[in-house]
């Protein structure tokens, strides 16, 4: 895939903070920007917020999990001891 160069202007402090955080995560500033651009293409939206937003996929998963819990489906336990949990797993989970 051919590469293109994009020049942007940002505050030096913003760039330094992003580079530091990206480095802590083991990725580059280019990786951060490319991920942001790809997400923009995928979602067709830009969110600017100090509060984290739940994704639609996570909302759906939580909804299914709540339904399962309400219907006592796909749940196990609680277990009083680790031995009880091991016994349950040994009897109910096939390898």
Residue frames as a rotation matrix with the C-alpha (Angstrom) as fourth column:
UNK 1
0.585 0.811 0.000 0.00
0.811 -0.585 0.000 0.00
0.000 0.000 -1.000 0.00
UNK 2
-0.164 -0.628 0.760 1.34
0.564 -0.692 -0.450 3.40
0.809 0.355 0.468 -0.93
UNK 3
-0.072 0.040 -0.997 2.02
0.959 -0.273 -0.080 5.77
-0.275 -0.961 -0.019 1.93
UNK 4
0.297 0.179 0.938 1.16
0.460 -0.888 0.024 9.47
0.837 0.424 -0.346 2.13
UNK 5
-0.685 -0.548 -0.480 2.56
0.707 -0.341 -0.619 12.15
0.176 -0.764 0.621 4.38
UNK 6
0.495 0.810 0.314 0.20
0.576 -0.576 0.580 14.40
0.651 -0.106 -0.751 6.34
UNK 7
-0.728 -0.681 0.078 1.58
0.426 -0.539 -0.727 17.50
0.537 -0.496 0.683 8.03
UNK 8
0.476 0.877 -0.068 -0.38
0.599 -0.267 0.755 18.76
0.644 -0.400 -0.652 11.02
UNK 9
-0.470 -0.548 0.692 0.16
-0.197 -0.699 -0.687 21.53
0.861 -0.459 0.220 13.54
UNK 10
0.615 0.601 -0.511 -0.31
0.425 0.292 0.857 20.89
0.664 -0.744 -0.076 17.22
UNK 11
0.743 -0.350 0.570 0.98
-0.635 -0.637 0.437 22.30
0.210 -0.687 -0.696 20.47
UNK 12
-0.200 -0.917 -0.344 4.44
-0.583 0.393 -0.711 21.01
0.787 0.058 -0.614 21.41
UNK 13
-0.597 0.014 0.802 3.08
-0.771 0.267 -0.578 19.90
-0.222 -0.964 -0.148 24.79
UNK 14
0.534 0.836 0.129 0.31
-0.718 0.528 -0.453 17.86
-0.446 0.149 0.882 23.14
UNK 15
0.567 -0.383 -0.729 2.81
-0.519 0.521 -0.678 16.18
0.640 0.763 0.097 20.82
UNK 16
-0.520 -0.834 0.182 5.18
-0.644 0.244 -0.725 15.40
0.560 -0.495 -0.664 23.70
UNK 17
-0.311 0.483 0.819 2.37
-0.806 0.323 -0.497 13.95
-0.504 -0.814 0.288 25.83
UNK 18
0.758 0.610 -0.230 1.03
-0.627 0.587 -0.512 11.81
-0.177 0.532 0.828 22.99
UNK 19
0.241 -0.755 -0.610 4.51
-0.531 0.424 -0.734 10.54
0.813 0.500 -0.298 22.12
UNK 20
-0.644 -0.496 0.583 5.20
-0.744 0.228 -0.628 9.68
0.179 -0.838 -0.516 25.77
UNK 21
0.066 0.762 0.644 1.92
-0.737 0.473 -0.483 7.80
-0.673 -0.443 0.593 26.17
UNK 22
0.790 0.197 -0.581 2.33
-0.586 0.521 -0.621 6.01
0.181 0.831 0.527 22.84
UNK 23
-0.173 -0.945 -0.277 5.84
-0.631 0.322 -0.706 4.96
0.756 0.053 -0.652 23.85
UNK 24
-0.539 0.044 0.841 4.50
-0.786 0.331 -0.521 3.59
-0.302 -0.942 -0.144 27.15
UNK 25
0.478 0.811 0.337 2.04
-0.543 0.575 -0.612 1.52
-0.690 0.110 0.715 25.10
UNK 26
-0.253 -0.707 0.660 4.78
0.178 0.637 0.750 0.35
-0.951 0.308 -0.035 22.74
UNK 27
0.368 0.402 0.838 3.44
0.903 0.058 -0.425 2.15
-0.220 0.914 -0.342 19.68
UNK 28
-0.730 -0.665 0.155 4.44
0.680 -0.685 0.263 5.18
-0.068 0.297 0.952 17.64
UNK 29
-0.494 0.519 -0.698 2.78
-0.162 -0.843 -0.513 8.55
-0.854 -0.140 0.501 17.18
UNK 30
-0.706 0.210 -0.676 2.05
-0.696 -0.029 0.717 7.49
0.131 0.977 0.166 13.59
UNK 31
-0.819 0.417 -0.394 0.24
0.400 0.907 0.130 4.39
0.412 -0.051 -0.910 14.92
UNK 32
-0.552 0.615 -0.563 -1.93
0.502 -0.294 -0.813 6.59
-0.666 -0.731 -0.147 17.15
UNK 33
-0.455 0.353 -0.818 -2.84
-0.577 -0.816 -0.031 8.94
-0.678 0.458 0.575 14.30
UNK 34
-0.797 0.142 -0.587 -3.47
-0.463 0.481 0.745 6.10
0.388 0.865 -0.318 11.84
UNK 35
-0.765 0.549 -0.337 -5.75
0.642 0.698 -0.319 4.35
0.060 -0.460 -0.886 14.36
UNK 36
-0.421 0.605 -0.675 -7.67
0.147 -0.689 -0.710 7.59
-0.895 -0.398 0.201 14.85
UNK 37
-0.559 0.173 -0.811 -8.04
-0.777 -0.450 0.440 8.10
-0.289 0.876 0.386 11.10
UNK 38
-0.867 0.232 -0.441 -9.19
-0.030 0.859 0.512 4.50
0.498 0.457 -0.737 10.56
UNK 39
-0.644 0.655 -0.395 -11.71
0.672 0.239 -0.700 4.84
-0.364 -0.717 -0.595 13.40
UNK 40
-0.439 0.454 -0.775 -13.04
-0.349 -0.881 -0.318 8.03
-0.828 0.131 0.545 11.80
UNK 41
-0.701 0.150 -0.697 -13.51
-0.672 0.187 0.716 6.19
0.238 0.971 -0.030 8.49
UNK 42
-0.848 0.326 -0.419 -15.19
0.344 0.938 0.034 3.24
0.404 -0.116 -0.908 10.22
UNK 43
-0.423 0.684 -0.594 -17.55
0.818 0.007 -0.575 5.19
-0.389 -0.729 -0.563 12.49
UNK 44
-0.227 0.255 0.940 -17.90
0.672 -0.658 0.341 8.42
0.705 0.709 -0.023 10.48
UNK 45
0.855 0.491 0.169 -17.71
0.215 -0.630 0.746 10.37
0.473 -0.601 -0.644 13.71
UNK 46
-0.388 -0.910 0.147 -15.30
0.229 -0.250 -0.941 12.31
0.893 -0.331 0.306 15.85
UNK 47
0.723 0.576 -0.382 -15.80
0.498 -0.050 0.866 12.36
0.479 -0.816 -0.323 19.61
UNK 48
-0.412 -0.786 0.461 -14.17
0.071 -0.533 -0.843 14.97
0.908 -0.315 0.276 21.74
UNK 49
0.699 0.684 0.206 -14.79
-0.238 -0.049 0.970 14.31
0.674 -0.727 0.129 25.40
UNK 50
-0.352 -0.772 0.529 -13.00
-0.821 -0.017 -0.571 14.11
0.450 -0.635 -0.628 28.69
UNK 51
0.036 0.481 0.876 -15.42
-0.756 0.586 -0.290 11.31
-0.653 -0.652 0.385 29.64
UNK 52
-0.917 -0.389 0.088 -14.82
-0.255 0.742 0.620 7.85
-0.306 0.547 -0.779 28.15
UNK 53
-0.011 0.929 -0.370 -17.62
-0.990 -0.063 -0.127 6.65
-0.141 0.365 0.920 25.85
UNK 54
-0.181 0.050 0.982 -18.92
-0.141 0.987 -0.077 3.09
-0.973 -0.153 -0.172 25.72
UNK 55
-0.866 -0.146 -0.478 -18.83
-0.489 0.044 0.871 1.55
-0.106 0.988 -0.109 22.24
UNK 56
0.119 0.954 -0.274 -21.95
-0.985 0.149 0.090 0.16
0.127 0.259 0.957 20.60
UNK 57
-0.015 -0.203 -0.979 -20.34
-0.265 0.945 -0.192 -3.28
0.964 0.256 -0.068 20.55
UNK 58
-0.916 -0.366 -0.163 -19.73
0.073 0.249 -0.966 -3.17
0.394 -0.897 -0.202 24.30
UNK 59
-0.529 0.806 0.267 -23.29
-0.818 -0.400 -0.412 -1.95
-0.225 -0.436 0.871 24.96
UNK 60
0.280 0.629 -0.725 -24.65
-0.785 0.585 0.204 -4.94
0.552 0.512 0.658 22.99
UNK 61
-0.354 -0.511 -0.783 -22.40
0.042 0.828 -0.559 -7.38
0.934 -0.231 -0.271 24.86
UNK 62
-0.976 0.024 0.217 -23.47
-0.218 -0.195 -0.956 -5.98
0.019 -0.980 0.196 28.22
UNK 63
-0.156 0.987 -0.051 -27.13
-0.987 -0.157 -0.021 -6.22
-0.029 0.047 0.998 27.15
UNK 64
0.239 0.198 -0.951 -26.73
-0.427 0.901 0.080 -9.90
0.872 0.387 0.300 26.21
UNK 65
-0.705 -0.581 -0.407 -24.90
0.136 0.452 -0.881 -10.58
0.696 -0.677 -0.240 29.46
UNK 66
-0.774 0.489 0.403 -27.67
-0.615 -0.430 -0.661 -8.93
-0.150 -0.759 0.633 31.50
UNK 67
0.222 0.879 -0.423 -30.29
-0.926 0.326 0.191 -11.02
0.306 0.349 0.886 29.69
UNK 68
-0.069 -0.341 -0.937 -28.30
-0.069 0.939 -0.337 -14.20
0.995 0.042 -0.088 30.34
UNK 69
-0.947 -0.320 0.022 -28.00
-0.027 0.012 -1.000 -13.32
0.320 -0.947 -0.020 34.02
UNK 70
-0.429 0.869 0.248 -31.72
-0.891 -0.360 -0.277 -12.52
-0.151 -0.340 0.928 34.29
UNK 71
0.520 0.647 -0.558 -32.55
-0.767 0.641 0.027 -15.87
0.375 0.414 0.829 32.62
UNK 72
0.405 -0.474 0.782 -29.93
-0.595 0.513 0.619 -17.74
-0.695 -0.715 -0.074 34.67
UNK 73
0.960 -0.115 0.255 -28.20
0.272 0.600 -0.752 -18.73
-0.067 0.792 0.607 31.42
UNK 74
0.433 -0.877 0.207 -24.44
0.383 -0.029 -0.923 -19.01
0.816 0.479 0.324 30.82
UNK 75
0.228 -0.370 0.901 -23.60
-0.807 -0.589 -0.038 -18.43
0.545 -0.718 -0.433 34.47
UNK 76
0.253 -0.177 -0.951 -21.99
0.424 0.904 -0.055 -20.56
0.870 -0.389 0.304 37.14
UNK 77
-0.800 -0.542 -0.258 -21.29
0.435 -0.227 -0.871 -20.19
0.414 -0.809 0.418 40.83
UNK 78
0.344 -0.808 0.478 -21.01
-0.834 -0.497 -0.238 -18.63
0.430 -0.317 -0.845 43.22
UNK 79
0.345 -0.366 -0.865 -18.54
0.273 0.920 -0.281 -21.06
0.898 -0.139 0.417 44.71
UNK 80
0.994 0.049 0.102 -17.69
-0.087 -0.243 0.966 -21.25
0.072 -0.969 -0.237 48.41
UNK 81
0.363 -0.917 0.165 -14.19
-0.124 0.128 0.984 -22.54
-0.924 -0.377 -0.067 47.80
UNK 82
-0.124 -0.526 -0.841 -11.68
-0.954 -0.168 0.246 -22.88
-0.271 0.834 -0.481 45.01
UNK 83
-0.899 -0.180 0.400 -12.11
-0.139 0.982 0.129 -26.66
-0.416 0.060 -0.907 45.30
UNK 84
0.016 0.980 0.201 -15.84
0.304 0.186 -0.934 -26.29
-0.953 0.076 -0.294 44.58
UNK 85
0.468 0.095 -0.878 -15.00
-0.662 -0.620 -0.420 -24.23
-0.585 0.779 -0.228 41.50
UNK 86
-0.573 -0.765 -0.294 -12.43
-0.792 0.424 0.439 -26.81
-0.211 0.485 -0.849 40.32
UNK 87
-0.673 0.404 0.619 -14.95
0.216 0.909 -0.357 -29.63
-0.707 -0.107 -0.699 40.76
UNK 88
0.415 0.870 -0.267 -17.58
0.011 -0.298 -0.955 -27.69
-0.910 0.393 -0.133 38.79
UNK 89
0.229 -0.405 -0.885 -15.11
-0.908 -0.417 -0.043 -26.99
-0.352 0.813 -0.464 35.98
UNK 90
-0.796 -0.574 0.190 -13.91
-0.496 0.800 0.337 -30.59
-0.346 0.174 -0.922 35.89
UNK 91
-0.489 0.694 0.529 -17.50
0.405 0.718 -0.566 -31.84
-0.772 -0.063 -0.632 35.61
UNK 92
0.486 0.861 -0.153 -18.86
0.359 -0.356 -0.863 -29.23
-0.797 0.364 -0.482 33.19
UNK 93
0.497 -0.376 -0.782 -16.08
-0.747 -0.644 -0.165 -28.12
-0.441 0.667 -0.601 30.89
UNK 94
0.808 -0.226 0.544 -14.93
0.383 0.903 -0.194 -30.54
-0.448 0.365 0.817 28.22
UNK 95
0.018 -0.927 -0.375 -11.37
-0.110 -0.375 0.921 -30.30
-0.994 0.025 -0.109 26.95
